[in-house]
Amino acid sequence: MVWQPDQVADRLLLLDAPSLYFRAFFGVPDTVRAPDGTPVNAVRGFLDFVARLVTDRQPTRLVAAMDADWRPAFRVAALPSYKAHRVAPAGDGEVVPDAIVPQVAVIQDCLDALGLCWFGVPGYEADDVLGTLATASRVPTEVVTGDRDLFQLVDDARKVRVLYVAAKGVGAAEVYDEARLREKYAVASGEAYAEFALLRGDPSDGLPGVPGVGEKTAAALLARYGTLAGLRAAVDAGDKGLSAPQLQRLRAASAYLDAAPVVVRVARDAPVPEHDDRLPREPRDTARWQELVERWGLGGAADRVTAALSAAR
């Protein structure tokens, strides 16, 4: 690994909050409810995630990034299929379970009361906030997500790596640095992963990819030609290293390859607000925190997150 949490004095933990609270929602039974019967499974699961991450990773700074816009106009303009299958029939939002919507506001209230930094940026997704903060960071940074798209932020030189949360939860998060990207996907860097993902496509985001180009082929093409630009130059030149079917498919996908980089690459220059990301040692607003704990029946999850904060270095 590039560095260990106990080897550096200042460490930034960036949370892909939508990814985490959706995982909490689906991973914690909806029988977990507030005293009035309202589901709080996402809230309690999210707080437990934060408690575990603070305990295990020992950050000195933390930001939870939110989606201010889950389907930004600049991405839709580049590729209209982007997340189109998730648009509600009325065309006014994303199709999500009804029970999670009010819980997001409760999570934000909890973060405020605890004094944990969170925000979204109008016109951008949480991914873009994370990309901007990771790029601007001058300290070792870990990005916590369940979204492979953010592997593009991995950068050993800048000491940015990704903690990938799969089905087993944050306690079993897998650390991705450049060595792990090479081992798992045969790509050499975060930037190479973005181009690899672009070629492969992602139906869950409405990204068709290049027909006939799966993970192995995408990695092999980038290994041979270095970058997407190098591959496209080879296609234009009719390079003999490409088979006739590959040339045909890549030429047919030209319009997609023109548009997709804007969609796939996270923004690195979102206008993030001034913010204080220092990790608090106790709730910023104790009265408000206690009110939330009692109203929503946060119980053990509340105890665990405050204990984790008080024990942080």
KAKASUL-V197991 format. One line per field, one symbol per residue. ss: DSSP state (H for helix, E for strand, L for the rest). psi: psi as a letter, one per 30 degrees, with the letter a starting at -180 (. if undefined). burial: 1 if it has 9 or more other C-alpha atoms within 8 Angstrom, else 0. Layout:
# KAKASUL-V197991
ss = ???
psi = ???
burial = ???
This chain:
# KAKASUL-V197991
ss = LLLLHHHLLLEEEEEEHHHHHHHHHHHLLLLLELLLLLELHHHHHHHHHHHHHHHHHLLLEEEEELLLLLLLHHHHHHLLLLLHHHELLLLLLELLLHHHHHHHHHHHHHHHHHLLEEELLLLLLHHHHHHHHHHHLLLEEEEEELLHHHHHHLELLLLEEEEELLLLLHHHLEEELHHHHHHHHLLLLHHHHHHHHHHHLEHHHLELLLLLLLHHHHHHHHHHHLLHHHHHHHHHLLLLLLLHHHHHHHHHLHHHHHHHHHHHLLLLLLLLLLLLLELLLLLLLHHHHHHHHHHHLLHHHHHHHHHHHHHLL
psi = lelkegflekkkkkkieeeefeeeeffkkgfjllfgfkkgeeeeeeeeeeeeeeeefhlflkkjkljfjfikefeeeejffjgeffklefggakjlkeffeffeeeeeeeeeefgkkkllkkglleeeeeeeeeefkglkkkkklgjfegfffkjeeghklkjjjafflffgkkkjaeeeeeeefhlfleeeeeeeeeeeljffggjfakkfjaeeeeeeeeeefeleeeeeeeeefhkffkleeeeeeeefgeeefeeeeeeeklkghkiklkljgkklflkejeeeeeeeeeeghfbeeeeeeeeeeffk.
burial = 0000100101111111111111111001010111000011111111111111111001111111111111110011011011110011000000000001101101111111111111011001111111111100100111111100011111110011111111001100101111011100101111011111111111000111110010100110110011110110011000000100011011001001101111110111010000001111101111001001110111001101111110010
